[in-house]
């Protein structure tokens, strides 16, 4: 019997949201401008993605910048196994 695919525990994120989360980790902090520029999306799309990540508890807002939460670090660790 084939094994079921393994999924990272936690919220279901789009590929772009996972990329945004990784950018927050790589940069220490990230705002919509950085996400927009790095991912080639509009600023409103970057805001929505960051809001979804914050709502999921994966990032924390500190003024205009977002930082990775403990849950976000754990999510990326489970996703990649390398964090």
HTML snippet that shows the backbone in 3Dmol.js (N, CA, C, O; Angstrom):
<script src="https://3Dmol.org/build/3Dmol-min.js"></script>
<div id="view" style="width:600px;height:400px;position:relative"></div>
<script>
const pdb = `
ATOM      1  N   UNK A   1       0.848  -1.168   0.000  1.00  0.00           N
ATOM      2  CA  UNK A   1       0.000   0.000   0.000  1.00  0.00           C
ATOM      3  C   UNK A   1       0.899   1.237   0.000  1.00  0.00           C
ATOM      4  O   UNK A   1       1.818   1.321   0.815  1.00  0.00           O
ATOM      5  N   UNK A   2       0.652   2.212  -0.907  1.00  0.00           N
ATOM      6  CA  UNK A   2       1.503   3.407  -0.961  1.00  0.00           C
ATOM      7  C   UNK A   2       1.311   4.264   0.286  1.00  0.00           C
ATOM      8  O   UNK A   2       0.228   4.328   0.867  1.00  0.00           O
ATOM      9  N   UNK A   3       2.400   4.918   0.672  1.00  0.00           N
ATOM     10  CA  UNK A   3       2.338   5.792   1.837  1.00  0.00           C
ATOM     11  C   UNK A   3       1.705   7.117   1.451  1.00  0.00           C
ATOM     12  O   UNK A   3       1.858   7.589   0.324  1.00  0.00           O
ATOM     13  N   UNK A   4       0.998   7.708   2.393  1.00  0.00           N
ATOM     14  CA  UNK A   4       0.393   9.020   2.168  1.00  0.00           C
ATOM     15  C   UNK A   4       1.499  10.064   2.144  1.00  0.00           C
ATOM     16  O   UNK A   4       2.507   9.915   2.835  1.00  0.00           O
ATOM     17  N   UNK A   5       1.319  11.131   1.345  1.00  0.00           N
ATOM     18  CA  UNK A   5       2.338  12.181   1.315  1.00  0.00           C
ATOM     19  C   UNK A   5       2.454  12.852   2.679  1.00  0.00           C
ATOM     20  O   UNK A   5       1.473  12.982   3.411  1.00  0.00           O
ATOM     21  N   UNK A   6       3.650  13.266   2.996  1.00  0.00           N
ATOM     22  CA  UNK A   6       3.896  13.947   4.260  1.00  0.00           C
ATOM     23  C   UNK A   6       3.710  15.440   4.041  1.00  0.00           C
ATOM     24  O   UNK A   6       4.275  16.014   3.109  1.00  0.00           O
ATOM     25  N   UNK A   7       2.930  16.056   4.889  1.00  0.00           N
ATOM     26  CA  UNK A   7       2.696  17.498   4.817  1.00  0.00           C
ATOM     27  C   UNK A   7       3.224  18.149   6.082  1.00  0.00           C
ATOM     28  O   UNK A   7       3.189  17.563   7.164  1.00  0.00           O
ATOM     29  N   UNK A   8       3.712  19.367   5.927  1.00  0.00           N
ATOM     30  CA  UNK A   8       4.165  20.108   7.100  1.00  0.00           C
ATOM     31  C   UNK A   8       2.960  20.413   7.975  1.00  0.00           C
ATOM     32  O   UNK A   8       1.924  20.845   7.470  1.00  0.00           O
ATOM     33  N   UNK A   9       3.080  20.193   9.287  1.00  0.00           N
ATOM     34  CA  UNK A   9       1.964  20.523  10.161  1.00  0.00           C
ATOM     35  C   UNK A   9       1.778  22.028  10.216  1.00  0.00           C
ATOM     36  O   UNK A   9       2.722  22.788   9.999  1.00  0.00           O
ATOM     37  N   UNK A  10       0.584  22.445  10.499  1.00  0.00           N
ATOM     38  CA  UNK A  10       0.315  23.867  10.610  1.00  0.00           C
ATOM     39  C   UNK A  10      -0.599  24.334   9.506  1.00  0.00           C
ATOM     40  O   UNK A  10      -1.218  23.527   8.813  1.00  0.00           O
ATOM     41  N   UNK A  11      -0.681  25.638   9.345  1.00  0.00           N
ATOM     42  CA  UNK A  11      -1.606  26.200   8.364  1.00  0.00           C
ATOM     43  C   UNK A  11      -1.209  25.842   6.934  1.00  0.00           C
ATOM     44  O   UNK A  11      -0.038  25.614   6.629  1.00  0.00           O
ATOM     45  N   UNK A  12      -2.204  25.801   6.081  1.00  0.00           N
ATOM     46  CA  UNK A  12      -1.947  25.564   4.661  1.00  0.00           C
ATOM     47  C   UNK A  12      -1.611  26.908   4.018  1.00  0.00           C
ATOM     48  O   UNK A  12      -2.427  27.829   4.014  1.00  0.00           O
ATOM     49  N   UNK A  13      -0.418  27.003   3.486  1.00  0.00           N
ATOM     50  CA  UNK A  13       0.042  28.242   2.864  1.00  0.00           C
ATOM     51  C   UNK A  13       0.230  28.035   1.378  1.00  0.00           C
ATOM     52  O   UNK A  13       0.511  26.931   0.911  1.00  0.00           O
ATOM     53  N   UNK A  14       0.067  29.133   0.639  1.00  0.00           N
ATOM     54  CA  UNK A  14       0.377  29.090  -0.783  1.00  0.00           C
ATOM     55  C   UNK A  14       1.896  29.081  -0.943  1.00  0.00           C
ATOM     56  O   UNK A  14       2.633  29.387  -0.005  1.00  0.00           O
ATOM     57  N   UNK A  15       2.343  28.733  -2.117  1.00  0.00           N
ATOM     58  CA  UNK A  15       3.783  28.759  -2.396  1.00  0.00           C
ATOM     59  C   UNK A  15       4.338  30.153  -2.160  1.00  0.00           C
ATOM     60  O   UNK A  15       5.419  30.300  -1.590  1.00  0.00           O
ATOM     61  N   UNK A  16       3.616  31.174  -2.589  1.00  0.00           N
ATOM     62  CA  UNK A  16       4.084  32.550  -2.422  1.00  0.00           C
ATOM     63  C   UNK A  16       4.152  32.932  -0.942  1.00  0.00           C
ATOM     64  O   UNK A  16       5.082  33.623  -0.527  1.00  0.00           O
ATOM     65  N   UNK A  17       3.188  32.496  -0.151  1.00  0.00           N
ATOM     66  CA  UNK A  17       3.224  32.787   1.281  1.00  0.00           C
ATOM     67  C   UNK A  17       4.410  32.091   1.945  1.00  0.00           C
ATOM     68  O   UNK A  17       5.031  32.651   2.849  1.00  0.00           O
ATOM     69  N   UNK A  18       4.724  30.887   1.508  1.00  0.00           N
ATOM     70  CA  UNK A  18       5.911  30.191   2.029  1.00  0.00           C
ATOM     71  C   UNK A  18       7.178  30.952   1.653  1.00  0.00           C
ATOM     72  O   UNK A  18       8.106  31.060   2.454  1.00  0.00           O
ATOM     73  N   UNK A  19       7.210  31.479   0.426  1.00  0.00           N
ATOM     74  CA  UNK A  19       8.369  32.265  -0.005  1.00  0.00           C
ATOM     75  C   UNK A  19       8.484  33.536   0.832  1.00  0.00           C
ATOM     76  O   UNK A  19       9.585  33.927   1.221  1.00  0.00           O
ATOM     77  N   UNK A  20       7.356  34.178   1.107  1.00  0.00           N
ATOM     78  CA  UNK A  20       7.361  35.389   1.930  1.00  0.00           C
ATOM     79  C   UNK A  20       7.849  35.071   3.339  1.00  0.00           C
ATOM     80  O   UNK A  20       8.632  35.829   3.911  1.00  0.00           O
ATOM     81  N   UNK A  21       7.395  33.967   3.892  1.00  0.00           N
ATOM     82  CA  UNK A  21       7.829  33.549   5.223  1.00  0.00           C
ATOM     83  C   UNK A  21       9.339  33.307   5.242  1.00  0.00           C
ATOM     84  O   UNK A  21      10.020  33.695   6.192  1.00  0.00           O
ATOM     85  N   UNK A  22       9.851  32.677   4.211  1.00  0.00           N
ATOM     86  CA  UNK A  22      11.291  32.436   4.107  1.00  0.00           C
ATOM     87  C   UNK A  22      12.056  33.755   4.006  1.00  0.00           C
ATOM     88  O   UNK A  22      13.142  33.882   4.571  1.00  0.00           O
ATOM     89  N   UNK A  23      11.505  34.734   3.296  1.00  0.00           N
ATOM     90  CA  UNK A  23      12.157  36.044   3.191  1.00  0.00           C
ATOM     91  C   UNK A  23      12.217  36.740   4.544  1.00  0.00           C
ATOM     92  O   UNK A  23      13.214  37.382   4.871  1.00  0.00           O
ATOM     93  N   UNK A  24      11.154  36.614   5.328  1.00  0.00           N
ATOM     94  CA  UNK A  24      11.164  37.199   6.671  1.00  0.00           C
ATOM     95  C   UNK A  24      12.293  36.568   7.483  1.00  0.00           C
ATOM     96  O   UNK A  24      13.026  37.268   8.181  1.00  0.00           O
ATOM     97  N   UNK A  25      12.430  35.258   7.392  1.00  0.00           N
ATOM     98  CA  UNK A  25      13.485  34.570   8.130  1.00  0.00           C
ATOM     99  C   UNK A  25      14.870  35.008   7.642  1.00  0.00           C
ATOM    100  O   UNK A  25      15.741  35.325   8.451  1.00  0.00           O
ATOM    101  N   UNK A  26      15.071  35.026   6.335  1.00  0.00           N
ATOM    102  CA  UNK A  26      16.382  35.355   5.767  1.00  0.00           C
ATOM    103  C   UNK A  26      16.822  36.774   6.091  1.00  0.00           C
ATOM    104  O   UNK A  26      18.009  37.026   6.299  1.00  0.00           O
ATOM    105  N   UNK A  27      15.860  37.711   6.134  1.00  0.00           N
ATOM    106  CA  UNK A  27      16.191  39.116   6.327  1.00  0.00           C
ATOM    107  C   UNK A  27      16.077  39.580   7.775  1.00  0.00           C
ATOM    108  O   UNK A  27      16.479  40.699   8.096  1.00  0.00           O
ATOM    109  N   UNK A  28      15.546  38.751   8.638  1.00  0.00           N
ATOM    110  CA  UNK A  28      15.340  39.160  10.026  1.00  0.00           C
ATOM    111  C   UNK A  28      14.038  39.911  10.210  1.00  0.00           C
ATOM    112  O   UNK A  28      13.270  39.622  11.128  1.00  0.00           O
ATOM    113  N   UNK A  29      13.791  40.869   9.343  1.00  0.00           N
ATOM    114  CA  UNK A  29      12.521  41.585   9.291  1.00  0.00           C
ATOM    115  C   UNK A  29      12.171  41.791   7.827  1.00  0.00           C
ATOM    116  O   UNK A  29      13.045  41.794   6.960  1.00  0.00           O
ATOM    117  N   UNK A  30      10.901  41.961   7.564  1.00  0.00           N
ATOM    118  CA  UNK A  30      10.470  42.235   6.192  1.00  0.00           C
ATOM    119  C   UNK A  30       9.152  42.975   6.231  1.00  0.00           C
ATOM    120  O   UNK A  30       8.304  42.725   7.088  1.00  0.00           O
ATOM    121  N   UNK A  31       8.994  43.878   5.304  1.00  0.00           N
ATOM    122  CA  UNK A  31       7.742  44.595   5.144  1.00  0.00           C
ATOM    123  C   UNK A  31       7.194  44.337   3.757  1.00  0.00           C
ATOM    124  O   UNK A  31       7.802  43.617   2.964  1.00  0.00           O
ATOM    125  N   UNK A  32       6.051  44.920   3.465  1.00  0.00           N
ATOM    126  CA  UNK A  32       5.423  44.700   2.167  1.00  0.00           C
ATOM    127  C   UNK A  32       6.290  45.120   0.979  1.00  0.00           C
ATOM    128  O   UNK A  32       6.237  44.494  -0.079  1.00  0.00           O
ATOM    129  N   UNK A  33       7.081  46.170   1.149  1.00  0.00           N
ATOM    130  CA  UNK A  33       7.930  46.625   0.038  1.00  0.00           C
ATOM    131  C   UNK A  33       8.954  45.569  -0.349  1.00  0.00           C
ATOM    132  O   UNK A  33       9.154  45.298  -1.533  1.00  0.00           O
ATOM    133  N   UNK A  34       9.597  44.979   0.638  1.00  0.00           N
ATOM    134  CA  UNK A  34      10.591  43.935   0.367  1.00  0.00           C
ATOM    135  C   UNK A  34       9.929  42.720  -0.271  1.00  0.00           C
ATOM    136  O   UNK A  34      10.427  42.186  -1.263  1.00  0.00           O
ATOM    137  N   UNK A  35       8.812  42.285   0.293  1.00  0.00           N
ATOM    138  CA  UNK A  35       8.107  41.118  -0.244  1.00  0.00           C
ATOM    139  C   UNK A  35       7.677  41.392  -1.678  1.00  0.00           C
ATOM    140  O   UNK A  35       7.845  40.542  -2.552  1.00  0.00           O
ATOM    141  N   UNK A  36       7.127  42.571  -1.922  1.00  0.00           N
ATOM    142  CA  UNK A  36       6.679  42.952  -3.263  1.00  0.00           C
ATOM    143  C   UNK A  36       7.833  42.908  -4.256  1.00  0.00           C
ATOM    144  O   UNK A  36       7.710  42.340  -5.341  1.00  0.00           O
ATOM    145  N   UNK A  37       8.943  43.507  -3.879  1.00  0.00           N
ATOM    146  CA  UNK A  37      10.111  43.579  -4.764  1.00  0.00           C
ATOM    147  C   UNK A  37      10.708  42.193  -5.015  1.00  0.00           C
ATOM    148  O   UNK A  37      10.979  41.833  -6.160  1.00  0.00           O
ATOM    149  N   UNK A  38      10.909  41.427  -3.963  1.00  0.00           N
ATOM    150  CA  UNK A  38      11.578  40.128  -4.093  1.00  0.00           C
ATOM    151  C   UNK A  38      10.727  39.080  -4.802  1.00  0.00           C
ATOM    152  O   UNK A  38      11.255  38.232  -5.523  1.00  0.00           O
ATOM    153  N   UNK A  39       9.415  39.135  -4.600  1.00  0.00           N
ATOM    154  CA  UNK A  39       8.543  38.125  -5.202  1.00  0.00           C
ATOM    155  C   UNK A  39       7.880  38.601  -6.490  1.00  0.00           C
ATOM    156  O   UNK A  39       7.188  37.830  -7.154  1.00  0.00           O
ATOM    157  N   UNK A  40       8.089  39.864  -6.842  1.00  0.00           N
ATOM    158  CA  UNK A  40       7.528  40.380  -8.088  1.00  0.00           C
ATOM    159  C   UNK A  40       6.011  40.474  -8.082  1.00  0.00           C
ATOM    160  O   UNK A  40       5.356  40.217  -9.092  1.00  0.00           O
ATOM    161  N   UNK A  41       5.459  40.845  -6.925  1.00  0.00           N
ATOM    162  CA  UNK A  41       4.008  40.993  -6.809  1.00  0.00           C
ATOM    163  C   UNK A  41       3.688  42.432  -6.424  1.00  0.00           C
ATOM    164  O   UNK A  41       4.571  43.189  -6.020  1.00  0.00           O
ATOM    165  N   UNK A  42       2.435  42.796  -6.552  1.00  0.00           N
ATOM    166  CA  UNK A  42       2.004  44.130  -6.162  1.00  0.00           C
ATOM    167  C   UNK A  42       2.065  44.310  -4.654  1.00  0.00           C
ATOM    168  O   UNK A  42       2.054  43.341  -3.895  1.00  0.00           O
ATOM    169  N   UNK A  43       2.130  45.561  -4.236  1.00  0.00           N
ATOM    170  CA  UNK A  43       2.232  45.859  -2.811  1.00  0.00           C
ATOM    171  C   UNK A  43       1.000  45.375  -2.053  1.00  0.00           C
ATOM    172  O   UNK A  43       1.117  44.918  -0.916  1.00  0.00           O
ATOM    173  N   UNK A  44      -0.182  45.470  -2.670  1.00  0.00           N
ATOM    174  CA  UNK A  44      -1.394  45.005  -1.983  1.00  0.00           C
ATOM    175  C   UNK A  44      -1.372  43.487  -1.801  1.00  0.00           C
ATOM    176  O   UNK A  44      -1.853  42.975  -0.790  1.00  0.00           O
ATOM    177  N   UNK A  45      -0.822  42.776  -2.769  1.00  0.00           N
ATOM    178  CA  UNK A  45      -0.685  41.318  -2.643  1.00  0.00           C
ATOM    179  C   UNK A  45       0.285  40.983  -1.519  1.00  0.00           C
ATOM    180  O   UNK A  45       0.045  40.056  -0.745  1.00  0.00           O
ATOM    181  N   UNK A  46       1.375  41.729  -1.426  1.00  0.00           N
ATOM    182  CA  UNK A  46       2.347  41.512  -0.353  1.00  0.00           C
ATOM    183  C   UNK A  46       1.700  41.762   1.010  1.00  0.00           C
ATOM    184  O   UNK A  46       1.925  41.000   1.951  1.00  0.00           O
ATOM    185  N   UNK A  47       0.895  42.832   1.122  1.00  0.00           N
ATOM    186  CA  UNK A  47       0.180  43.106   2.373  1.00  0.00           C
ATOM    187  C   UNK A  47      -0.735  41.944   2.747  1.00  0.00           C
ATOM    188  O   UNK A  47      -0.761  41.515   3.901  1.00  0.00           O
ATOM    189  N   UNK A  48      -1.481  41.437   1.772  1.00  0.00           N
ATOM    190  CA  UNK A  48      -2.405  40.324   2.036  1.00  0.00           C
ATOM    191  C   UNK A  48      -1.649  39.080   2.500  1.00  0.00           C
ATOM    192  O   UNK A  48      -2.067  38.409   3.444  1.00  0.00           O
ATOM    193  N   UNK A  49      -0.545  38.780   1.838  1.00  0.00           N
ATOM    194  CA  UNK A  49       0.235  37.605   2.227  1.00  0.00           C
ATOM    195  C   UNK A  49       0.793  37.760   3.642  1.00  0.00           C
ATOM    196  O   UNK A  49       0.749  36.819   4.434  1.00  0.00           O
ATOM    197  N   UNK A  50       1.313  38.934   3.957  1.00  0.00           N
ATOM    198  CA  UNK A  50       1.838  39.167   5.303  1.00  0.00           C
ATOM    199  C   UNK A  50       0.717  39.112   6.344  1.00  0.00           C
ATOM    200  O   UNK A  50       0.914  38.586   7.439  1.00  0.00           O
ATOM    201  N   UNK A  51      -0.447  39.649   6.007  1.00  0.00           N
ATOM    202  CA  UNK A  51      -1.588  39.594   6.929  1.00  0.00           C
ATOM    203  C   UNK A  51      -2.005  38.150   7.187  1.00  0.00           C
ATOM    204  O   UNK A  51      -2.327  37.789   8.319  1.00  0.00           O
ATOM    205  N   UNK A  52      -2.000  37.328   6.148  1.00  0.00           N
ATOM    206  CA  UNK A  52      -2.357  35.913   6.308  1.00  0.00           C
ATOM    207  C   UNK A  52      -1.339  35.201   7.193  1.00  0.00           C
ATOM    208  O   UNK A  52      -1.713  34.378   8.029  1.00  0.00           O
ATOM    209  N   UNK A  53      -0.063  35.509   7.015  1.00  0.00           N
ATOM    210  CA  UNK A  53       0.984  34.899   7.842  1.00  0.00           C
ATOM    211  C   UNK A  53       0.873  35.350   9.299  1.00  0.00           C
ATOM    212  O   UNK A  53       1.094  34.567  10.223  1.00  0.00           O
ATOM    213  N   UNK A  54       0.529  36.624   9.486  1.00  0.00           N
ATOM    214  CA  UNK A  54       0.354  37.138  10.848  1.00  0.00           C
ATOM    215  C   UNK A  54      -0.874  36.494  11.502  1.00  0.00           C
ATOM    216  O   UNK A  54      -0.823  36.099  12.667  1.00  0.00           O
ATOM    217  N   UNK A  55      -1.957  36.393  10.763  1.00  0.00           N
ATOM    218  CA  UNK A  55      -3.178  35.773  11.290  1.00  0.00           C
ATOM    219  C   UNK A  55      -2.936  34.310  11.672  1.00  0.00           C
ATOM    220  O   UNK A  55      -3.515  33.805  12.634  1.00  0.00           O
ATOM    221  N   UNK A  56      -2.081  33.645  10.913  1.00  0.00           N
ATOM    222  CA  UNK A  56      -1.747  32.245  11.199  1.00  0.00           C
ATOM    223  C   UNK A  56      -0.772  32.117  12.371  1.00  0.00           C
ATOM    224  O   UNK A  56      -0.486  31.009  12.824  1.00  0.00           O
ATOM    225  N   UNK A  57      -0.261  33.259  12.862  1.00  0.00           N
ATOM    226  CA  UNK A  57       0.662  33.233  13.991  1.00  0.00           C
ATOM    227  C   UNK A  57       2.099  32.924  13.618  1.00  0.00           C
ATOM    228  O   UNK A  57       2.922  32.630  14.486  1.00  0.00           O
ATOM    229  N   UNK A  58       2.408  32.989  12.316  1.00  0.00           N
ATOM    230  CA  UNK A  58       3.749  32.632  11.857  1.00  0.00           C
ATOM    231  C   UNK A  58       4.720  33.805  11.875  1.00  0.00           C
ATOM    232  O   UNK A  58       5.936  33.612  11.892  1.00  0.00           O
ATOM    233  N   UNK A  59       4.177  35.024  11.871  1.00  0.00           N
ATOM    234  CA  UNK A  59       5.009  36.216  11.971  1.00  0.00           C
ATOM    235  C   UNK A  59       4.375  37.163  12.983  1.00  0.00           C
ATOM    236  O   UNK A  59       3.181  37.083  13.272  1.00  0.00           O
ATOM    237  N   UNK A  60       5.197  38.057  13.512  1.00  0.00           N
ATOM    238  CA  UNK A  60       4.738  39.088  14.439  1.00  0.00           C
ATOM    239  C   UNK A  60       4.956  40.440  13.786  1.00  0.00           C
ATOM    240  O   UNK A  60       5.961  40.652  13.107  1.00  0.00           O
ATOM    241  N   UNK A  61       4.009  41.361  13.991  1.00  0.00           N
ATOM    242  CA  UNK A  61       4.139  42.711  13.457  1.00  0.00           C
ATOM    243  C   UNK A  61       4.819  43.594  14.492  1.00  0.00           C
ATOM    244  O   UNK A  61       4.465  43.581  15.671  1.00  0.00           O
ATOM    245  N   UNK A  62       5.790  44.353  14.036  1.00  0.00           N
ATOM    246  CA  UNK A  62       6.487  45.317  14.884  1.00  0.00           C
ATOM    247  C   UNK A  62       6.599  46.594  14.078  1.00  0.00           C
ATOM    248  O   UNK A  62       7.564  46.791  13.339  1.00  0.00           O
ATOM    249  N   UNK A  63       5.613  47.458  14.222  1.00  0.00           N
ATOM    250  CA  UNK A  63       5.555  48.638  13.372  1.00  0.00           C
ATOM    251  C   UNK A  63       5.256  48.210  11.950  1.00  0.00           C
ATOM    252  O   UNK A  63       4.312  47.453  11.721  1.00  0.00           O
ATOM    253  N   UNK A  64       6.032  48.673  11.000  1.00  0.00           N
ATOM    254  CA  UNK A  64       5.826  48.310   9.605  1.00  0.00           C
ATOM    255  C   UNK A  64       6.553  47.046   9.187  1.00  0.00           C
ATOM    256  O   UNK A  64       6.398  46.582   8.057  1.00  0.00           O
ATOM    257  N   UNK A  65       7.338  46.493  10.081  1.00  0.00           N
ATOM    258  CA  UNK A  65       8.118  45.301   9.747  1.00  0.00           C
ATOM    259  C   UNK A  65       7.538  44.074  10.433  1.00  0.00           C
ATOM    260  O   UNK A  65       6.878  44.169  11.468  1.00  0.00           O
ATOM    261  N   UNK A  66       7.798  42.938   9.837  1.00  0.00           N
ATOM    262  CA  UNK A  66       7.356  41.667  10.411  1.00  0.00           C
ATOM    263  C   UNK A  66       8.575  40.827  10.745  1.00  0.00           C
ATOM    264  O   UNK A  66       9.571  40.830  10.022  1.00  0.00           O
ATOM    265  N   UNK A  67       8.478  40.110  11.849  1.00  0.00           N
ATOM    266  CA  UNK A  67       9.539  39.203  12.262  1.00  0.00           C
ATOM    267  C   UNK A  67       8.959  37.803  12.391  1.00  0.00           C
ATOM    268  O   UNK A  67       7.757  37.627  12.590  1.00  0.00           O
ATOM    269  N   UNK A  68       9.816  36.834  12.278  1.00  0.00           N
ATOM    270  CA  UNK A  68       9.397  35.443  12.376  1.00  0.00           C
ATOM    271  C   UNK A  68       9.049  35.112  13.825  1.00  0.00           C
ATOM    272  O   UNK A  68       9.825  35.413  14.732  1.00  0.00           O
ATOM    273  N   UNK A  69       7.904  34.503  14.046  1.00  0.00           N
ATOM    274  CA  UNK A  69       7.526  34.053  15.389  1.00  0.00           C
ATOM    275  C   UNK A  69       8.124  32.669  15.632  1.00  0.00           C
ATOM    276  O   UNK A  69       8.650  32.037  14.716  1.00  0.00           O
ATOM    277  N   UNK A  70       8.037  32.216  16.865  1.00  0.00           N
ATOM    278  CA  UNK A  70       8.500  30.857  17.171  1.00  0.00           C
ATOM    279  C   UNK A  70       7.727  29.834  16.349  1.00  0.00           C
ATOM    280  O   UNK A  70       8.293  28.847  15.878  1.00  0.00           O
ATOM    281  N   UNK A  71       6.422  30.078  16.180  1.00  0.00           N
ATOM    282  CA  UNK A  71       5.603  29.163  15.377  1.00  0.00           C
ATOM    283  C   UNK A  71       6.046  29.183  13.919  1.00  0.00           C
ATOM    284  O   UNK A  71       6.035  28.147  13.254  1.00  0.00           O
ATOM    285  N   UNK A  72       6.438  30.355  13.416  1.00  0.00           N
ATOM    286  CA  UNK A  72       6.923  30.462  12.044  1.00  0.00           C
ATOM    287  C   UNK A  72       8.224  29.710  11.845  1.00  0.00           C
ATOM    288  O   UNK A  72       8.416  29.038  10.831  1.00  0.00           O
ATOM    289  N   UNK A  73       9.115  29.826  12.816  1.00  0.00           N
ATOM    290  CA  UNK A  73      10.382  29.097  12.748  1.00  0.00           C
ATOM    291  C   UNK A  73      10.128  27.593  12.772  1.00  0.00           C
ATOM    292  O   UNK A  73      10.743  26.839  12.018  1.00  0.00           O
ATOM    293  N   UNK A  74       9.228  27.168  13.633  1.00  0.00           N
ATOM    294  CA  UNK A  74       8.883  25.749  13.722  1.00  0.00           C
ATOM    295  C   UNK A  74       8.256  25.260  12.416  1.00  0.00           C
ATOM    296  O   UNK A  74       8.552  24.158  11.953  1.00  0.00           O
ATOM    297  N   UNK A  75       7.388  26.088  11.825  1.00  0.00           N
ATOM    298  CA  UNK A  75       6.746  25.724  10.558  1.00  0.00           C
ATOM    299  C   UNK A  75       7.797  25.521   9.471  1.00  0.00           C
ATOM    300  O   UNK A  75       7.771  24.518   8.756  1.00  0.00           O
ATOM    301  N   UNK A  76       8.722  26.475   9.347  1.00  0.00           N
ATOM    302  CA  UNK A  76       9.770  26.355   8.329  1.00  0.00           C
ATOM    303  C   UNK A  76      10.674  25.161   8.608  1.00  0.00           C
ATOM    304  O   UNK A  76      11.103  24.474   7.682  1.00  0.00           O
ATOM    305  N   UNK A  77      10.958  24.917   9.866  1.00  0.00           N
ATOM    306  CA  UNK A  77      11.784  23.769  10.237  1.00  0.00           C
ATOM    307  C   UNK A  77      11.111  22.470   9.811  1.00  0.00           C
ATOM    308  O   UNK A  77      11.764  21.586   9.256  1.00  0.00           O
ATOM    309  N   UNK A  78       9.824  22.350  10.063  1.00  0.00           N
ATOM    310  CA  UNK A  78       9.084  21.152   9.662  1.00  0.00           C
ATOM    311  C   UNK A  78       8.968  21.042   8.146  1.00  0.00           C
ATOM    312  O   UNK A  78       8.956  19.942   7.594  1.00  0.00           O
ATOM    313  N   UNK A  79       8.882  22.183   7.484  1.00  0.00           N
ATOM    314  CA  UNK A  79       8.731  22.207   6.034  1.00  0.00           C
ATOM    315  C   UNK A  79      10.015  21.781   5.332  1.00  0.00           C
ATOM    316  O   UNK A  79       9.989  20.987   4.392  1.00  0.00           O
ATOM    317  N   UNK A  80      11.137  22.320   5.803  1.00  0.00           N
ATOM    318  CA  UNK A  80      12.406  22.076   5.120  1.00  0.00           C
ATOM    319  C   UNK A  80      13.298  21.077   5.839  1.00  0.00           C
ATOM    320  O   UNK A  80      14.117  20.398   5.220  1.00  0.00           O
ATOM    321  N   UNK A  81      13.130  20.997   7.134  1.00  0.00           N
ATOM    322  CA  UNK A  81      13.993  20.123   7.917  1.00  0.00           C
ATOM    323  C   UNK A  81      15.405  20.645   8.059  1.00  0.00           C
ATOM    324  O   UNK A  81      16.291  19.925   8.519  1.00  0.00           O
ATOM    325  N   UNK A  82      15.633  21.925   7.659  1.00  0.00           N
ATOM    326  CA  UNK A  82      16.995  22.462   7.686  1.00  0.00           C
ATOM    327  C   UNK A  82      17.132  23.740   8.473  1.00  0.00           C
ATOM    328  O   UNK A  82      18.245  24.254   8.580  1.00  0.00           O
ATOM    329  N   UNK A  83      16.081  24.279   9.023  1.00  0.00           N
ATOM    330  CA  UNK A  83      16.170  25.561   9.731  1.00  0.00           C
ATOM    331  C   UNK A  83      16.819  25.352  11.066  1.00  0.00           C
ATOM    332  O   UNK A  83      16.992  26.305  11.825  1.00  0.00           O
TER     333      UNK A  83
END
`;
const viewer = $3Dmol.createViewer("view");
viewer.addModel(pdb, "pdb");
viewer.setStyle({}, {cartoon: {color: "spectrum"}});
viewer.zoomTo();
viewer.render();
</script>
